[in-house]
Amino acid sequence: MKIYSEKEYLSLSALQHMLFCRRQCALIHIEQLWVENKFTAEGRVMHERVDRGDQMDRGRMKIEYSLPLKSKYLGISGKADVVEFHRQDSAGRKWMPFPVEYKRGRPKKNLSDKVQLCAQAMCLEEMLDVSIAAGALFYGKTRRRQDVIFDDDLREKTIATARELHDMISAGITPPPKYEKKCDTCSFVSLCLPKSIQKKRTVSSWLNKMIQKD
């Protein structure tokens, strides 16, 4: 497995962007663009409430907020919203990390949130020399936790996504737009213009075909 230097590290959150939309990911992490709408604003406020950067001790559980993370094998760095450390022995000498990521919306059908959380767990495993079986996603709309098991399939998907992210950033090429229903609520829709650009390309393709026929 490749080992990345710190200067090659990419943002951990880019993994979630990559799986949600490769073009959005490129606009943010290659072209350095950012657009906020009510959904991103709600998410930012939610994270500001969580990311206090302090800690809490509840006896059998210690809670760390905004914990810095990094992985030389994934080539990423970032912060965990919350990491709960659950006491494993009566003497308090062994604590097991349990990452918790906060999201403003609802559980997604794709793996983007789970991959982001799994990457946090893999960073913690590398940093602390432990094996983490599970974590949780907390969604603001449902106000409930969704437990996530870090099985082999999810870990392989996380590794593959990190590799694809590095390849895309290294190439420096922003993928072309492809309209989907999720585009309607994306903060980048006014910059990405998925419907307009695709329509122009369709007209252009039609004209080229007509010219070739003549």
PyMOL commands that set and color helices and strands:
alter all, ss='L'
color gray80, all
select helices_A, chain A and resi 6-8+14-20+22-29+38-50+112-128+152-171+181-185+189-192+194-213
alter helices_A, ss='H'
color red, helices_A
select strands_A, chain A and resi 10-11+55-57+61-71+76-87+95-103+134-139+144-149
alter strands_A, ss='S'
color yellow, strands_A
deselect
rebuild
show_as cartoon
